[in-house]
Every structure is written in structure tokens, then in C-alpha cells.
């Protein structure tokens, strides 16, 4: 499934902070997009190879979750001030 479709479904049928479960996760695309959308993603996968690959993607998404991007600095400056004051 394409990531943009997954993202639209997660945003439509869940709220930030919710848990999103995918019982047939494959490479963890649904939990990955859940994390990117401010939700908690849980994935279940029988294949050890797919599971290992998916866990790597989820760890990467989790690390990126708190990192500011250049887009955070494009607003009227308040976002930059909030980040710099931490």
C-alpha cells in the first residue's frame, strides 16, 4: 500500500496519541506512518526478515520524530524561538 494512502486513512480514522494496530504489518508501513502522524504504531508480522527490516524503519521514524526540520523555521519565527529556547 502506498504511504500517502496509509497516511490519509490514519489521519481520518484516528487522533494524535491513538494506537494504530496492523496485524499483518509486512515491513511496518502502517506503524511507520502512525509514528510520523503522531500516533503509536503496533505491528505484528510472522516473517522474521520483514520484521527485522520493519523495526529498522520504525527506529528511524522514532528518531526523526523529535528532530526539527527546515520547515519548522519557515513560519513567522515563533517556531524557531521555541526550538532555540529549549
PyMOL Python script that loads the backbone (N, CA, C, O; Angstrom):
from pymol import cmd

cmd.read_pdbstr("""\
ATOM      1  N   UNK A   1       0.848  -1.178   0.000  1.00  0.00           N
ATOM      2  CA  UNK A   1       0.000   0.000   0.000  1.00  0.00           C
ATOM      3  C   UNK A   1       0.893   1.241   0.000  1.00  0.00           C
ATOM      4  O   UNK A   1       1.934   1.265   0.657  1.00  0.00           O
ATOM      5  N   UNK A   2       0.488   2.250  -0.726  1.00  0.00           N
ATOM      6  CA  UNK A   2       1.286   3.466  -0.807  1.00  0.00           C
ATOM      7  C   UNK A   2       1.182   4.261   0.486  1.00  0.00           C
ATOM      8  O   UNK A   2       0.137   4.285   1.137  1.00  0.00           O
ATOM      9  N   UNK A   3       2.283   4.911   0.845  1.00  0.00           N
ATOM     10  CA  UNK A   3       2.341   5.631   2.114  1.00  0.00           C
ATOM     11  C   UNK A   3       1.342   6.775   2.191  1.00  0.00           C
ATOM     12  O   UNK A   3       0.828   7.060   3.273  1.00  0.00           O
ATOM     13  N   UNK A   4       1.053   7.442   1.072  1.00  0.00           N
ATOM     14  CA  UNK A   4       0.096   8.550   1.135  1.00  0.00           C
ATOM     15  C   UNK A   4      -1.315   8.062   1.441  1.00  0.00           C
ATOM     16  O   UNK A   4      -2.069   8.751   2.127  1.00  0.00           O
ATOM     17  N   UNK A   5      -1.680   6.891   0.946  1.00  0.00           N
ATOM     18  CA  UNK A   5      -2.995   6.318   1.260  1.00  0.00           C
ATOM     19  C   UNK A   5      -3.051   5.934   2.730  1.00  0.00           C
ATOM     20  O   UNK A   5      -4.042   6.199   3.409  1.00  0.00           O
ATOM     21  N   UNK A   6      -1.992   5.312   3.217  1.00  0.00           N
ATOM     22  CA  UNK A   6      -1.929   4.932   4.634  1.00  0.00           C
ATOM     23  C   UNK A   6      -2.045   6.173   5.507  1.00  0.00           C
ATOM     24  O   UNK A   6      -2.781   6.174   6.493  1.00  0.00           O
ATOM     25  N   UNK A   7      -1.325   7.223   5.151  1.00  0.00           N
ATOM     26  CA  UNK A   7      -1.362   8.456   5.939  1.00  0.00           C
ATOM     27  C   UNK A   7      -2.773   9.046   5.978  1.00  0.00           C
ATOM     28  O   UNK A   7      -3.240   9.467   7.037  1.00  0.00           O
ATOM     29  N   UNK A   8      -3.450   9.079   4.831  1.00  0.00           N
ATOM     30  CA  UNK A   8      -4.819   9.615   4.795  1.00  0.00           C
ATOM     31  C   UNK A   8      -5.761   8.806   5.674  1.00  0.00           C
ATOM     32  O   UNK A   8      -6.589   9.373   6.387  1.00  0.00           O
ATOM     33  N   UNK A   9      -5.640   7.495   5.624  1.00  0.00           N
ATOM     34  CA  UNK A   9      -6.508   6.642   6.447  1.00  0.00           C
ATOM     35  C   UNK A   9      -6.236   6.832   7.934  1.00  0.00           C
ATOM     36  O   UNK A   9      -7.170   6.908   8.733  1.00  0.00           O
ATOM     37  N   UNK A  10      -4.975   6.908   8.303  1.00  0.00           N
ATOM     38  CA  UNK A  10      -4.623   7.111   9.715  1.00  0.00           C
ATOM     39  C   UNK A  10      -5.150   8.457  10.202  1.00  0.00           C
ATOM     40  O   UNK A  10      -5.718   8.544  11.290  1.00  0.00           O
ATOM     41  N   UNK A  11      -4.966   9.500   9.407  1.00  0.00           N
ATOM     42  CA  UNK A  11      -5.438  10.827   9.811  1.00  0.00           C
ATOM     43  C   UNK A  11      -6.957  10.906   9.884  1.00  0.00           C
ATOM     44  O   UNK A  11      -7.505  11.638  10.708  1.00  0.00           O
ATOM     45  N   UNK A  12      -7.634  10.158   9.028  1.00  0.00           N
ATOM     46  CA  UNK A  12      -9.096  10.203   9.004  1.00  0.00           C
ATOM     47  C   UNK A  12      -9.729   9.404  10.138  1.00  0.00           C
ATOM     48  O   UNK A  12     -10.738   9.826  10.703  1.00  0.00           O
ATOM     49  N   UNK A  13      -9.148   8.257  10.477  1.00  0.00           N
ATOM     50  CA  UNK A  13      -9.810   7.344  11.407  1.00  0.00           C
ATOM     51  C   UNK A  13      -9.143   7.232  12.773  1.00  0.00           C
ATOM     52  O   UNK A  13      -9.505   6.361  13.564  1.00  0.00           O
ATOM     53  N   UNK A  14      -8.180   8.094  13.059  1.00  0.00           N
ATOM     54  CA  UNK A  14      -7.566   8.097  14.389  1.00  0.00           C
ATOM     55  C   UNK A  14      -7.183   9.521  14.757  1.00  0.00           C
ATOM     56  O   UNK A  14      -7.186  10.422  13.919  1.00  0.00           O
ATOM     57  N   UNK A  15      -6.858   9.699  16.011  1.00  0.00           N
ATOM     58  CA  UNK A  15      -6.456  11.005  16.532  1.00  0.00           C
ATOM     59  C   UNK A  15      -5.010  10.934  17.009  1.00  0.00           C
ATOM     60  O   UNK A  15      -4.524   9.855  17.348  1.00  0.00           O
ATOM     61  N   UNK A  16      -4.316  12.077  17.039  1.00  0.00           N
ATOM     62  CA  UNK A  16      -2.956  12.068  17.588  1.00  0.00           C
ATOM     63  C   UNK A  16      -2.938  11.463  18.991  1.00  0.00           C
ATOM     64  O   UNK A  16      -3.782  11.776  19.830  1.00  0.00           O
ATOM     65  N   UNK A  17      -1.969  10.601  19.223  1.00  0.00           N
ATOM     66  CA  UNK A  17      -1.861   9.922  20.508  1.00  0.00           C
ATOM     67  C   UNK A  17      -2.542   8.565  20.541  1.00  0.00           C
ATOM     68  O   UNK A  17      -2.318   7.793  21.473  1.00  0.00           O
ATOM     69  N   UNK A  18      -3.374   8.250  19.540  1.00  0.00           N
ATOM     70  CA  UNK A  18      -4.046   6.950  19.480  1.00  0.00           C
ATOM     71  C   UNK A  18      -3.052   5.843  19.131  1.00  0.00           C
ATOM     72  O   UNK A  18      -1.945   6.103  18.659  1.00  0.00           O
ATOM     73  N   UNK A  19      -3.473   4.615  19.372  1.00  0.00           N
ATOM     74  CA  UNK A  19      -2.698   3.435  18.985  1.00  0.00           C
ATOM     75  C   UNK A  19      -3.267   2.904  17.676  1.00  0.00           C
ATOM     76  O   UNK A  19      -4.478   2.720  17.551  1.00  0.00           O
ATOM     77  N   UNK A  20      -2.393   2.658  16.700  1.00  0.00           N
ATOM     78  CA  UNK A  20      -2.789   2.099  15.412  1.00  0.00           C
ATOM     79  C   UNK A  20      -2.164   0.712  15.311  1.00  0.00           C
ATOM     80  O   UNK A  20      -0.943   0.573  15.368  1.00  0.00           O
ATOM     81  N   UNK A  21      -3.002  -0.314  15.160  1.00  0.00           N
ATOM     82  CA  UNK A  21      -2.549  -1.709  15.100  1.00  0.00           C
ATOM     83  C   UNK A  21      -2.670  -2.235  13.678  1.00  0.00           C
ATOM     84  O   UNK A  21      -3.701  -2.067  13.028  1.00  0.00           O
ATOM     85  N   UNK A  22      -1.612  -2.868  13.206  1.00  0.00           N
ATOM     86  CA  UNK A  22      -1.636  -3.557  11.919  1.00  0.00           C
ATOM     87  C   UNK A  22      -1.240  -5.010  12.170  1.00  0.00           C
ATOM     88  O   UNK A  22      -0.066  -5.292  12.408  1.00  0.00           O
ATOM     89  N   UNK A  23      -2.206  -5.942  12.122  1.00  0.00           N
ATOM     90  CA  UNK A  23      -1.895  -7.340  12.438  1.00  0.00           C
ATOM     91  C   UNK A  23      -1.129  -8.074  11.335  1.00  0.00           C
ATOM     92  O   UNK A  23      -0.642  -9.181  11.563  1.00  0.00           O
ATOM     93  N   UNK A  24      -1.014  -7.483  10.152  1.00  0.00           N
ATOM     94  CA  UNK A  24      -0.274  -8.089   9.041  1.00  0.00           C
ATOM     95  C   UNK A  24       0.686  -7.034   8.495  1.00  0.00           C
ATOM     96  O   UNK A  24       0.495  -6.530   7.388  1.00  0.00           O
ATOM     97  N   UNK A  25       1.703  -6.706   9.260  1.00  0.00           N
ATOM     98  CA  UNK A  25       2.489  -5.497   9.034  1.00  0.00           C
ATOM     99  C   UNK A  25       3.481  -5.541   7.885  1.00  0.00           C
ATOM    100  O   UNK A  25       3.805  -4.493   7.326  1.00  0.00           O
ATOM    101  N   UNK A  26       3.968  -6.696   7.519  1.00  0.00           N
ATOM    102  CA  UNK A  26       4.989  -6.722   6.471  1.00  0.00           C
ATOM    103  C   UNK A  26       6.213  -5.947   6.922  1.00  0.00           C
ATOM    104  O   UNK A  26       6.843  -6.296   7.921  1.00  0.00           O
ATOM    105  N   UNK A  27       6.550  -4.895   6.189  1.00  0.00           N
ATOM    106  CA  UNK A  27       7.720  -4.083   6.559  1.00  0.00           C
ATOM    107  C   UNK A  27       7.331  -2.884   7.419  1.00  0.00           C
ATOM    108  O   UNK A  27       8.071  -1.902   7.485  1.00  0.00           O
ATOM    109  N   UNK A  28       6.189  -2.958   8.070  1.00  0.00           N
ATOM    110  CA  UNK A  28       5.737  -1.975   9.075  1.00  0.00           C
ATOM    111  C   UNK A  28       5.370  -0.616   8.479  1.00  0.00           C
ATOM    112  O   UNK A  28       5.636   0.417   9.094  1.00  0.00           O
ATOM    113  N   UNK A  29       4.768  -0.605   7.301  1.00  0.00           N
ATOM    114  CA  UNK A  29       4.374   0.665   6.681  1.00  0.00           C
ATOM    115  C   UNK A  29       3.318   1.400   7.493  1.00  0.00           C
ATOM    116  O   UNK A  29       3.401   2.617   7.661  1.00  0.00           O
ATOM    117  N   UNK A  30       2.319   0.668   8.002  1.00  0.00           N
ATOM    118  CA  UNK A  30       1.253   1.317   8.776  1.00  0.00           C
ATOM    119  C   UNK A  30       1.790   1.845  10.111  1.00  0.00           C
ATOM    120  O   UNK A  30       1.534   3.004  10.436  1.00  0.00           O
ATOM    121  N   UNK A  31       2.522   1.046  10.899  1.00  0.00           N
ATOM    122  CA  UNK A  31       3.097   1.618  12.121  1.00  0.00           C
ATOM    123  C   UNK A  31       4.055   2.776  11.837  1.00  0.00           C
ATOM    124  O   UNK A  31       4.123   3.726  12.617  1.00  0.00           O
ATOM    125  N   UNK A  32       4.790   2.705  10.735  1.00  0.00           N
ATOM    126  CA  UNK A  32       5.704   3.788  10.350  1.00  0.00           C
ATOM    127  C   UNK A  32       4.938   5.095  10.145  1.00  0.00           C
ATOM    128  O   UNK A  32       5.322   6.135  10.682  1.00  0.00           O
ATOM    129  N   UNK A  33       3.866   5.040   9.375  1.00  0.00           N
ATOM    130  CA  UNK A  33       3.081   6.249   9.123  1.00  0.00           C
ATOM    131  C   UNK A  33       2.333   6.691  10.373  1.00  0.00           C
ATOM    132  O   UNK A  33       2.079   7.882  10.548  1.00  0.00           O
ATOM    133  N   UNK A  34       1.978   5.757  11.241  1.00  0.00           N
ATOM    134  CA  UNK A  34       1.345   6.133  12.508  1.00  0.00           C
ATOM    135  C   UNK A  34       2.307   6.981  13.333  1.00  0.00           C
ATOM    136  O   UNK A  34       1.914   8.011  13.881  1.00  0.00           O
ATOM    137  N   UNK A  35       3.554   6.556  13.424  1.00  0.00           N
ATOM    138  CA  UNK A  35       4.559   7.319  14.172  1.00  0.00           C
ATOM    139  C   UNK A  35       4.747   8.693  13.538  1.00  0.00           C
ATOM    140  O   UNK A  35       4.797   9.702  14.242  1.00  0.00           O
ATOM    141  N   UNK A  36       4.851   8.734  12.208  1.00  0.00           N
ATOM    142  CA  UNK A  36       5.025  10.006  11.506  1.00  0.00           C
ATOM    143  C   UNK A  36       3.829  10.936  11.714  1.00  0.00           C
ATOM    144  O   UNK A  36       3.970  12.155  11.622  1.00  0.00           O
ATOM    145  N   UNK A  37       2.649  10.365  11.995  1.00  0.00           N
ATOM    146  CA  UNK A  37       1.424  11.154  12.166  1.00  0.00           C
ATOM    147  C   UNK A  37       1.100  11.438  13.627  1.00  0.00           C
ATOM    148  O   UNK A  37       0.009  11.918  13.934  1.00  0.00           O
ATOM    149  N   UNK A  38       2.030  11.148  14.529  1.00  0.00           N
ATOM    150  CA  UNK A  38       1.810  11.456  15.938  1.00  0.00           C
ATOM    151  C   UNK A  38       0.992  10.425  16.681  1.00  0.00           C
ATOM    152  O   UNK A  38       0.405  10.729  17.720  1.00  0.00           O
ATOM    153  N   UNK A  39       0.944   9.215  16.167  1.00  0.00           N
ATOM    154  CA  UNK A  39       0.250   8.117  16.830  1.00  0.00           C
ATOM    155  C   UNK A  39       1.276   7.081  17.283  1.00  0.00           C
ATOM    156  O   UNK A  39       2.464   7.199  16.984  1.00  0.00           O
ATOM    157  N   UNK A  40       0.809   6.078  18.000  1.00  0.00           N
ATOM    158  CA  UNK A  40       1.648   4.949  18.385  1.00  0.00           C
ATOM    159  C   UNK A  40       1.332   3.809  17.428  1.00  0.00           C
ATOM    160  O   UNK A  40       0.170   3.433  17.275  1.00  0.00           O
ATOM    161  N   UNK A  41       2.346   3.260  16.789  1.00  0.00           N
ATOM    162  CA  UNK A  41       2.142   2.187  15.835  1.00  0.00           C
ATOM    163  C   UNK A  41       2.563   0.848  16.406  1.00  0.00           C
ATOM    164  O   UNK A  41       3.648   0.711  16.971  1.00  0.00           O
ATOM    165  N   UNK A  42       1.689  -0.139  16.251  1.00  0.00           N
ATOM    166  CA  UNK A  42       1.987  -1.509  16.666  1.00  0.00           C
ATOM    167  C   UNK A  42       1.807  -2.401  15.445  1.00  0.00           C
ATOM    168  O   UNK A  42       0.776  -2.350  14.775  1.00  0.00           O
ATOM    169  N   UNK A  43       2.812  -3.214  15.163  1.00  0.00           N
ATOM    170  CA  UNK A  43       2.743  -4.113  14.028  1.00  0.00           C
ATOM    171  C   UNK A  43       3.048  -5.542  14.428  1.00  0.00           C
ATOM    172  O   UNK A  43       3.896  -5.791  15.283  1.00  0.00           O
ATOM    173  N   UNK A  44       2.350  -6.479  13.803  1.00  0.00           N
ATOM    174  CA  UNK A  44       2.558  -7.912  14.028  1.00  0.00           C
ATOM    175  C   UNK A  44       2.942  -8.522  12.682  1.00  0.00           C
ATOM    176  O   UNK A  44       2.264  -8.302  11.678  1.00  0.00           O
ATOM    177  N   UNK A  45       4.027  -9.286  12.666  1.00  0.00           N
ATOM    178  CA  UNK A  45       4.498  -9.896  11.427  1.00  0.00           C
ATOM    179  C   UNK A  45       5.113 -11.256  11.716  1.00  0.00           C
ATOM    180  O   UNK A  45       5.907 -11.397  12.646  1.00  0.00           O
ATOM    181  N   UNK A  46       4.750 -12.261  10.921  1.00  0.00           N
ATOM    182  CA  UNK A  46       5.276 -13.614  11.099  1.00  0.00           C
ATOM    183  C   UNK A  46       6.680 -13.783  10.520  1.00  0.00           C
ATOM    184  O   UNK A  46       7.496 -14.513  11.084  1.00  0.00           O
ATOM    185  N   UNK A  47       6.965 -13.127   9.415  1.00  0.00           N
ATOM    186  CA  UNK A  47       8.267 -13.275   8.765  1.00  0.00           C
ATOM    187  C   UNK A  47       9.342 -12.527   9.549  1.00  0.00           C
ATOM    188  O   UNK A  47       9.258 -11.312   9.730  1.00  0.00           O
ATOM    189  N   UNK A  48      10.336 -13.254  10.003  1.00  0.00           N
ATOM    190  CA  UNK A  48      11.415 -12.639  10.785  1.00  0.00           C
ATOM    191  C   UNK A  48      12.184 -11.610   9.958  1.00  0.00           C
ATOM    192  O   UNK A  48      12.595 -10.576  10.487  1.00  0.00           O
ATOM    193  N   UNK A  49      12.383 -11.880   8.671  1.00  0.00           N
ATOM    194  CA  UNK A  49      13.117 -10.941   7.818  1.00  0.00           C
ATOM    195  C   UNK A  49      12.360  -9.626   7.651  1.00  0.00           C
ATOM    196  O   UNK A  49      12.938  -8.549   7.801  1.00  0.00           O
ATOM    197  N   UNK A  50      11.071  -9.714   7.343  1.00  0.00           N
ATOM    198  CA  UNK A  50      10.258  -8.497   7.225  1.00  0.00           C
ATOM    199  C   UNK A  50      10.219  -7.750   8.548  1.00  0.00           C
ATOM    200  O   UNK A  50      10.300  -6.522   8.581  1.00  0.00           O
ATOM    201  N   UNK A  51      10.094  -8.500   9.637  1.00  0.00           N
ATOM    202  CA  UNK A  51      10.029  -7.882  10.963  1.00  0.00           C
ATOM    203  C   UNK A  51      11.305  -7.089  11.260  1.00  0.00           C
ATOM    204  O   UNK A  51      11.240  -5.945  11.708  1.00  0.00           O
ATOM    205  N   UNK A  52      12.461  -7.703  11.008  1.00  0.00           N
ATOM    206  CA  UNK A  52      13.739  -7.019  11.258  1.00  0.00           C
ATOM    207  C   UNK A  52      13.862  -5.745  10.420  1.00  0.00           C
ATOM    208  O   UNK A  52      14.263  -4.698  10.928  1.00  0.00           O
ATOM    209  N   UNK A  53      13.518  -5.841   9.146  1.00  0.00           N
ATOM    210  CA  UNK A  53      13.573  -4.653   8.288  1.00  0.00           C
ATOM    211  C   UNK A  53      12.627  -3.571   8.804  1.00  0.00           C
ATOM    212  O   UNK A  53      12.990  -2.396   8.874  1.00  0.00           O
ATOM    213  N   UNK A  54      11.421  -3.978   9.161  1.00  0.00           N
ATOM    214  CA  UNK A  54      10.424  -3.032   9.648  1.00  0.00           C
ATOM    215  C   UNK A  54      10.838  -2.349  10.933  1.00  0.00           C
ATOM    216  O   UNK A  54      10.606  -1.152  11.102  1.00  0.00           O
ATOM    217  N   UNK A  55      11.444  -3.088  11.838  1.00  0.00           N
ATOM    218  CA  UNK A  55      11.902  -2.499  13.102  1.00  0.00           C
ATOM    219  C   UNK A  55      12.949  -1.421  12.828  1.00  0.00           C
ATOM    220  O   UNK A  55      12.967  -0.388  13.498  1.00  0.00           O
ATOM    221  N   UNK A  56      13.810  -1.652  11.859  1.00  0.00           N
ATOM    222  CA  UNK A  56      14.794  -0.633  11.486  1.00  0.00           C
ATOM    223  C   UNK A  56      14.124   0.636  10.988  1.00  0.00           C
ATOM    224  O   UNK A  56      14.535   1.739  11.349  1.00  0.00           O
ATOM    225  N   UNK A  57      13.085   0.488  10.153  1.00  0.00           N
ATOM    226  CA  UNK A  57      12.350   1.662   9.663  1.00  0.00           C
ATOM    227  C   UNK A  57      11.670   2.400  10.813  1.00  0.00           C
ATOM    228  O   UNK A  57      11.658   3.630  10.848  1.00  0.00           O
ATOM    229  N   UNK A  58      11.105   1.643  11.751  1.00  0.00           N
ATOM    230  CA  UNK A  58      10.403   2.268  12.877  1.00  0.00           C
ATOM    231  C   UNK A  58      11.372   3.004  13.794  1.00  0.00           C
ATOM    232  O   UNK A  58      11.056   4.082  14.297  1.00  0.00           O
ATOM    233  N   UNK A  59      12.531   2.436  14.010  1.00  0.00           N
ATOM    234  CA  UNK A  59      13.535   3.128  14.840  1.00  0.00           C
ATOM    235  C   UNK A  59      13.944   4.446  14.197  1.00  0.00           C
ATOM    236  O   UNK A  59      14.087   5.463  14.876  1.00  0.00           O
ATOM    237  N   UNK A  60      14.129   4.417  12.890  1.00  0.00           N
ATOM    238  CA  UNK A  60      14.484   5.631  12.161  1.00  0.00           C
ATOM    239  C   UNK A  60      13.372   6.681  12.274  1.00  0.00           C
ATOM    240  O   UNK A  60      13.652   7.858  12.501  1.00  0.00           O
ATOM    241  N   UNK A  61      12.125   6.263  12.117  1.00  0.00           N
ATOM    242  CA  UNK A  61      10.992   7.194  12.228  1.00  0.00           C
ATOM    243  C   UNK A  61      10.904   7.769  13.630  1.00  0.00           C
ATOM    244  O   UNK A  61      10.621   8.955  13.799  1.00  0.00           O
ATOM    245  N   UNK A  62      11.142   6.946  14.625  1.00  0.00           N
ATOM    246  CA  UNK A  62      11.073   7.401  16.019  1.00  0.00           C
ATOM    247  C   UNK A  62      12.173   8.424  16.309  1.00  0.00           C
ATOM    248  O   UNK A  62      11.937   9.395  17.027  1.00  0.00           O
ATOM    249  N   UNK A  63      13.362   8.217  15.761  1.00  0.00           N
ATOM    250  CA  UNK A  63      14.452   9.175  15.969  1.00  0.00           C
ATOM    251  C   UNK A  63      14.154  10.502  15.280  1.00  0.00           C
ATOM    252  O   UNK A  63      14.474  11.563  15.816  1.00  0.00           O
ATOM    253  N   UNK A  64      13.545  10.453  14.102  1.00  0.00           N
ATOM    254  CA  UNK A  64      13.238  11.668  13.352  1.00  0.00           C
ATOM    255  C   UNK A  64      12.061  12.428  13.950  1.00  0.00           C
ATOM    256  O   UNK A  64      11.892  13.617  13.678  1.00  0.00           O
ATOM    257  N   UNK A  65      11.267  11.774  14.740  1.00  0.00           N
ATOM    258  CA  UNK A  65      10.039  12.363  15.273  1.00  0.00           C
ATOM    259  C   UNK A  65      10.299  13.660  16.029  1.00  0.00           C
ATOM    260  O   UNK A  65       9.542  14.619  15.874  1.00  0.00           O
ATOM    261  N   UNK A  66      11.337  13.711  16.833  1.00  0.00           N
ATOM    262  CA  UNK A  66      11.592  14.888  17.640  1.00  0.00           C
ATOM    263  C   UNK A  66      12.564  15.878  17.037  1.00  0.00           C
ATOM    264  O   UNK A  66      12.792  16.944  17.609  1.00  0.00           O
ATOM    265  N   UNK A  67      13.141  15.548  15.894  1.00  0.00           N
ATOM    266  CA  UNK A  67      14.124  16.435  15.284  1.00  0.00           C
ATOM    267  C   UNK A  67      13.435  17.524  14.473  1.00  0.00           C
ATOM    268  O   UNK A  67      12.558  17.224  13.663  1.00  0.00           O
ATOM    269  N   UNK A  68      13.816  18.783  14.673  1.00  0.00           N
ATOM    270  CA  UNK A  68      13.229  19.848  13.853  1.00  0.00           C
ATOM    271  C   UNK A  68      13.739  19.756  12.418  1.00  0.00           C
ATOM    272  O   UNK A  68      14.863  19.317  12.174  1.00  0.00           O
ATOM    273  N   UNK A  69      12.913  20.169  11.488  1.00  0.00           N
ATOM    274  CA  UNK A  69      13.309  20.230  10.085  1.00  0.00           C
ATOM    275  C   UNK A  69      13.379  21.697   9.667  1.00  0.00           C
ATOM    276  O   UNK A  69      13.005  22.585  10.433  1.00  0.00           O
ATOM    277  N   UNK A  70      13.850  21.942   8.473  1.00  0.00           N
ATOM    278  CA  UNK A  70      13.904  23.314   7.976  1.00  0.00           C
ATOM    279  C   UNK A  70      12.511  23.928   7.887  1.00  0.00           C
ATOM    280  O   UNK A  70      12.369  25.144   8.014  1.00  0.00           O
ATOM    281  N   UNK A  71      11.485  23.112   7.673  1.00  0.00           N
ATOM    282  CA  UNK A  71      10.122  23.624   7.592  1.00  0.00           C
ATOM    283  C   UNK A  71       9.664  24.219   8.923  1.00  0.00           C
ATOM    284  O   UNK A  71       8.777  25.073   8.943  1.00  0.00           O
ATOM    285  N   UNK A  72      10.249  23.785  10.016  1.00  0.00           N
ATOM    286  CA  UNK A  72       9.902  24.341  11.321  1.00  0.00           C
ATOM    287  C   UNK A  72      10.329  25.800  11.440  1.00  0.00           C
ATOM    288  O   UNK A  72       9.809  26.530  12.283  1.00  0.00           O
ATOM    289  N   UNK A  73      11.253  26.220  10.621  1.00  0.00           N
ATOM    290  CA  UNK A  73      11.766  27.583  10.684  1.00  0.00           C
ATOM    291  C   UNK A  73      11.116  28.511   9.656  1.00  0.00           C
ATOM    292  O   UNK A  73      11.463  29.690   9.591  1.00  0.00           O
ATOM    293  N   UNK A  74      10.186  28.003   8.858  1.00  0.00           N
ATOM    294  CA  UNK A  74       9.582  28.802   7.803  1.00  0.00           C
ATOM    295  C   UNK A  74       8.374  29.606   8.257  1.00  0.00           C
ATOM    296  O   UNK A  74       7.859  30.409   7.479  1.00  0.00           O
ATOM    297  N   UNK A  75       7.911  29.426   9.464  1.00  0.00           N
ATOM    298  CA  UNK A  75       6.756  30.189   9.930  1.00  0.00           C
ATOM    299  C   UNK A  75       7.176  31.623  10.238  1.00  0.00           C
ATOM    300  O   UNK A  75       8.196  32.084   9.726  1.00  0.00           O
ATOM    301  N   UNK A  76       6.431  32.316  11.040  1.00  0.00           N
ATOM    302  CA  UNK A  76       6.737  33.716  11.316  1.00  0.00           C
ATOM    303  C   UNK A  76       7.837  33.908  12.355  1.00  0.00           C
ATOM    304  O   UNK A  76       8.023  35.016  12.857  1.00  0.00           O
ATOM    305  N   UNK A  77       8.554  32.861  12.678  1.00  0.00           N
ATOM    306  CA  UNK A  77       9.674  32.971  13.606  1.00  0.00           C
ATOM    307  C   UNK A  77       9.403  32.395  14.975  1.00  0.00           C
ATOM    308  O   UNK A  77      10.341  32.121  15.723  1.00  0.00           O
ATOM    309  N   UNK A  78       8.145  32.205  15.324  1.00  0.00           N
ATOM    310  CA  UNK A  78       7.842  31.677  16.660  1.00  0.00           C
ATOM    311  C   UNK A  78       8.358  30.258  16.832  1.00  0.00           C
ATOM    312  O   UNK A  78       8.820  29.891  17.913  1.00  0.00           O
ATOM    313  N   UNK A  79       8.284  29.454  15.772  1.00  0.00           N
ATOM    314  CA  UNK A  79       8.789  28.088  15.871  1.00  0.00           C
ATOM    315  C   UNK A  79      10.282  28.053  16.136  1.00  0.00           C
ATOM    316  O   UNK A  79      10.756  27.233  16.922  1.00  0.00           O
ATOM    317  N   UNK A  80      11.024  28.933  15.488  1.00  0.00           N
ATOM    318  CA  UNK A  80      12.472  28.998  15.703  1.00  0.00           C
ATOM    319  C   UNK A  80      12.778  29.409  17.134  1.00  0.00           C
ATOM    320  O   UNK A  80      13.687  28.860  17.756  1.00  0.00           O
ATOM    321  N   UNK A  81      12.034  30.364  17.657  1.00  0.00           N
ATOM    322  CA  UNK A  81      12.258  30.797  19.036  1.00  0.00           C
ATOM    323  C   UNK A  81      11.974  29.676  20.023  1.00  0.00           C
ATOM    324  O   UNK A  81      12.701  29.510  21.002  1.00  0.00           O
ATOM    325  N   UNK A  82      10.919  28.905  19.769  1.00  0.00           N
ATOM    326  CA  UNK A  82      10.586  27.802  20.673  1.00  0.00           C
ATOM    327  C   UNK A  82      11.682  26.752  20.671  1.00  0.00           C
ATOM    328  O   UNK A  82      12.031  26.214  21.722  1.00  0.00           O
ATOM    329  N   UNK A  83      12.225  26.458  19.505  1.00  0.00           N
ATOM    330  CA  UNK A  83      13.270  25.442  19.409  1.00  0.00           C
ATOM    331  C   UNK A  83      14.555  25.942  20.062  1.00  0.00           C
ATOM    332  O   UNK A  83      15.226  25.187  20.766  1.00  0.00           O
ATOM    333  N   UNK A  84      14.898  27.195  19.837  1.00  0.00           N
ATOM    334  CA  UNK A  84      16.143  27.743  20.388  1.00  0.00           C
ATOM    335  C   UNK A  84      16.085  27.919  21.900  1.00  0.00           C
ATOM    336  O   UNK A  84      17.123  27.897  22.561  1.00  0.00           O
ATOM    337  N   UNK A  85      14.907  28.089  22.450  1.00  0.00           N
ATOM    338  CA  UNK A  85      14.770  28.296  23.891  1.00  0.00           C
ATOM    339  C   UNK A  85      14.748  26.999  24.684  1.00  0.00           C
ATOM    340  O   UNK A  85      14.701  27.033  25.913  1.00  0.00           O
ATOM    341  N   UNK A  86      14.782  25.856  24.007  1.00  0.00           N
ATOM    342  CA  UNK A  86      14.767  24.566  24.722  1.00  0.00           C
ATOM    343  C   UNK A  86      16.114  24.247  25.280  1.00  0.00           C
ATOM    344  O   UNK A  86      16.290  23.205  25.911  1.00  0.00           O
TER     345      UNK A  86
END
""", "prot")
cmd.dss("prot")
cmd.show_as("cartoon", "prot")
cmd.util.cbc("prot")
cmd.orient("prot")
